[in-house]
Amino acid sequence: MREPSLLPVFGKLGVKAPVATVVAPASSAGVALRLREFLAAHGGMVLKLSVIAWTVLILAAVFFMIQG
């Protein structure tokens, strides 16, 4: 485990809280678990961004078909 630096950094009076790092296995099950946790926390935002991305892609495709 890596120890945080003792140099004054952002925080109250230059004291930084220690950061715990956990080494996760590089398996597909670990990736799926992290993705599931991320979607559980940010699912609404991901849905909105994906709808916006699809709308922009469709509008761009229509624009280029009309221009061509």
Backbone torsions as a table, in degrees:
resi	resn	phi	psi	omega
1	MET	NA	136.7	-178.3
2	ARG	-83.0	135.0	177.6
3	GLU	-88.0	137.7	178.6
4	PRO	-69.0	153.0	-179.9
5	SER	-69.6	154.4	-179.6
6	LEU	-97.6	7.3	179.0
7	LEU	-70.9	149.0	177.5
8	PRO	-64.8	122.4	179.7
9	VAL	-132.2	-171.2	-177.4
10	PHE	-59.1	141.0	179.0
11	GLY	139.6	178.5	-177.6
12	LYS	-69.9	119.7	178.7
13	LEU	55.8	32.1	176.9
14	GLY	75.6	11.3	-179.6
15	VAL	-100.0	128.0	-179.3
16	LYS	-109.0	134.8	178.2
17	ALA	-67.6	142.6	178.5
18	PRO	-64.6	141.1	-178.7
19	VAL	-103.7	123.5	177.9
20	ALA	-88.2	127.1	177.3
21	THR	-111.5	134.8	-179.9
22	VAL	-117.8	127.5	178.6
23	VAL	-86.6	117.1	-178.7
24	ALA	-95.5	148.1	176.7
25	PRO	-66.7	145.9	-177.3
26	ALA	-90.2	45.4	179.1
27	SER	-100.5	164.9	-179.6
28	SER	-68.5	-27.5	177.8
29	ALA	-66.9	-38.4	177.6
30	GLY	-66.4	-38.8	178.5
31	VAL	-66.4	-42.9	179.3
32	ALA	-63.6	-38.9	179.1
33	LEU	-65.6	-43.3	178.4
34	ARG	-65.8	-38.3	178.1
35	LEU	-65.0	-40.4	178.2
36	ARG	-63.9	-41.5	177.8
37	GLU	-65.5	-40.1	178.5
38	PHE	-63.8	-44.5	-180.0
39	LEU	-67.8	-32.6	176.9
40	ALA	-65.8	-34.9	-178.6
41	ALA	-83.7	-34.9	-172.0
42	HIS	-125.9	28.3	-175.0
43	GLY	-61.4	-41.4	-179.6
44	GLY	-63.0	-42.7	179.6
45	MET	-66.2	-40.9	-180.0
46	VAL	-63.7	-40.9	178.6
47	LEU	-62.8	-46.2	-179.9
48	LYS	-62.6	-43.6	-179.6
49	LEU	-66.6	-36.1	179.1
50	SER	-69.4	-37.2	176.8
51	VAL	-64.6	-41.7	178.1
52	ILE	-63.7	-42.9	-179.4
53	ALA	-63.1	-44.3	178.8
54	TRP	-63.9	-40.3	179.0
55	THR	-62.9	-43.9	178.6
56	VAL	-64.2	-41.3	179.2
57	LEU	-63.2	-42.6	179.9
58	ILE	-66.5	-44.2	178.3
59	LEU	-63.3	-38.2	177.3
60	ALA	-65.6	-41.4	178.6
61	ALA	-63.1	-43.4	178.8
62	VAL	-64.2	-41.8	179.3
63	PHE	-59.8	-46.6	-178.2
64	PHE	-71.2	-29.6	175.3
65	MET	-69.4	-37.8	179.0
66	ILE	-68.5	-37.9	-179.9
67	GLN	-70.3	-28.6	-175.1
68	GLY	-84.5	NA	NA
